[in-house]
């Protein structure tokens, strides 16, 4: 399977982004949520970050559902990979993450 959550600097910002990509055979099994949770948890434990972000295209409703399961909140709209593409920016704060774990 190609479950690939990764914490990478979001291009042209100081933000750290969680991102995931799965091969089609791995869809609908909760793998993106589970792997992203582990990645976010490890990142907040290792780095003194106030928040982690994610970007997603508005038509990608399944990925939006994963981000919401992780407790991320939609914050704004940003340019996607192409200048005429719009993406949604989601954010999860350390405080909100800590409250989920409690």
C-alpha positions, -999 to +999 in steps of 0.1 A: +000+000+000+011+036-005+000+052+027+023+082+029+015+107+056+044+131+059+053+162+077+068+186+052+072+223+052+043+239+032+059+256+002+067+293+006+056+293+043+069+284+077+040+260+082+043+222+085+018+203+065+005+168+070-002+151+037-014+117+026-016+097-006-031+062-009-033+038-038-069+032-047-068-003-032-062+012+002-092+036+001-121+032+026-101+014+052-093+042+077-056+041+068-052+078+060-068+087+093-048+062+114-014+070+097-021+108+098-030+106+135+003+089+143+023+114+122+006+144+138+012+129+173+048+123+166+053+157+151+037+176+181+059+155+205+091+162+185+087+198+174+077+230+193+049+238+168+017+257+176-001+240+147+000+218+117-018+225+084-032+205+055-043+216+021-070+199+000-089+206-032-126+215-024-139+186-046-119+160-026-147+153-001-132+121+012-099+138+022-118+167+037-137+141+059-103+126+070-091+161+080-122+167+100-119+134+117-084+145+127-099+176+143-087+200+117-107+232+110-110+249+077-092+282+079-090+297+045-087+293+008-053+293-009-039+288-043-033+252-052-006+238-074-016+258-104-022+295-100-058+292-111-066+263-087-081+269-053-073+247-023-087+248+012-063+253+041-071+233+073-053+238+106-050+218+138-036+235+169-015+218+195-041+228+221-069+212+201-048+180+195-040+178+233-077+181+242-086+153+218-060+130+234-073+137+269 
